[in-house]
């Protein structure tokens, strides 16, 4: 019984990893915005871990989203743009 619950947890973790690795750029950027709508702020490290991509990739996403007017980059992270 305990083994079954451990197996399912490991399986869920692997599935989360696979989803993160196969996420397209636009889907990840939409997910970043969704995350900011809920949490109001996020660090580059936090987003990198959540989406299983490098911090450089997250910084690139944040730059694009900032240029589009969706968020404001902060030192080490971002906040949702006002308005």
C-alpha positions as CSV (number, residue, x, y, z in Angstrom):
1,X,0.0,0.0,0.0
2,X,2.7,2.5,1.0
3,X,4.7,1.4,-2.1
4,X,1.7,2.2,-4.3
5,X,1.5,5.7,-3.0
6,X,5.2,6.2,-3.5
7,X,5.1,4.9,-7.0
8,X,2.2,7.2,-7.9
9,X,4.1,10.2,-6.5
10,X,7.2,9.3,-8.5
11,X,5.1,8.8,-11.6
12,X,3.4,12.2,-11.1
13,X,6.8,13.9,-10.6
14,X,8.1,12.3,-13.9
15,X,4.9,13.4,-15.7
16,X,5.4,17.0,-14.5
17,X,9.0,16.9,-15.7
18,X,8.0,15.7,-19.1
19,X,5.2,18.3,-19.4
20,X,7.7,21.0,-18.6
21,X,10.3,19.8,-21.0
22,X,7.8,19.7,-23.9
23,X,6.1,23.0,-23.2
24,X,6.2,25.4,-26.2
25,X,7.5,28.9,-25.7
26,X,4.0,30.5,-26.1
27,X,2.4,28.1,-23.6
28,X,5.2,28.7,-21.1
29,X,4.8,32.5,-21.4
30,X,1.0,32.2,-20.9
31,X,1.7,30.0,-17.9
32,X,4.1,32.6,-16.5
33,X,1.4,35.3,-16.8
34,X,-1.2,33.0,-15.2
35,X,1.3,32.4,-12.3
36,X,1.8,36.1,-11.9
37,X,-1.9,36.7,-11.9
38,X,-2.2,34.4,-8.9
39,X,1.0,35.2,-7.1
40,X,1.5,38.9,-8.2
41,X,5.3,38.4,-8.2
42,X,7.8,35.7,-9.1
43,X,11.6,35.3,-9.1
44,X,13.5,34.0,-12.1
45,X,14.7,31.1,-10.0
46,X,11.2,30.2,-8.9
47,X,9.9,30.3,-12.5
48,X,12.9,28.3,-13.8
49,X,12.2,25.5,-11.3
50,X,8.5,25.6,-11.9
51,X,8.8,25.2,-15.7
52,X,11.9,23.1,-15.8
53,X,13.9,25.5,-18.0
54,X,17.1,27.5,-17.4
55,X,17.1,30.9,-15.8
56,X,18.4,32.3,-19.1
57,X,15.2,31.0,-20.8
58,X,13.0,32.6,-18.2
59,X,14.8,35.9,-18.5
60,X,14.3,35.8,-22.2
61,X,10.6,35.1,-21.7
62,X,10.3,37.9,-19.2
63,X,12.0,40.3,-21.5
64,X,9.6,39.5,-24.4
65,X,6.6,39.7,-22.1
66,X,7.8,43.1,-20.7
67,X,8.2,44.5,-24.3
68,X,4.7,43.4,-25.0
69,X,3.5,45.3,-21.9
70,X,2.3,42.3,-19.9
71,X,4.7,42.6,-17.0
72,X,7.4,44.7,-15.4
73,X,10.8,43.1,-14.8
74,X,12.3,43.6,-11.4
75,X,15.7,42.7,-10.0
76,X,15.7,38.9,-10.2
77,X,12.1,38.5,-11.2
78,X,8.9,40.2,-12.4
79,X,5.5,41.6,-11.4
80,X,2.4,41.8,-13.4
81,X,2.0,45.1,-15.2
82,X,-0.6,47.5,-13.8
83,X,-3.5,48.5,-15.9
